[in-house]
């Protein structure tokens, strides 16, 4: 599959069957066409939240250092 001239690469992950079945039920009420699409969305959101959290943590550390008189 090509997107913007670049070839999209994929890999396979395994999840427990009961989780897959729960996700299958969940996507019936959404616009997702497959469990894979839904899982990709969830993973992207989760990783983005984690990255944002780290940036917030870093900013808090920098603010604390500045309050202690360190300059960067």
Secondary structure, DSSP 8 states (H G I E B T S, - for coil): -EETTEE---------HHHHHHHHHHHTTSS-SSHHHHHHHHHHHHHHHHHHHHHHHHHHHHHHHHHTT---
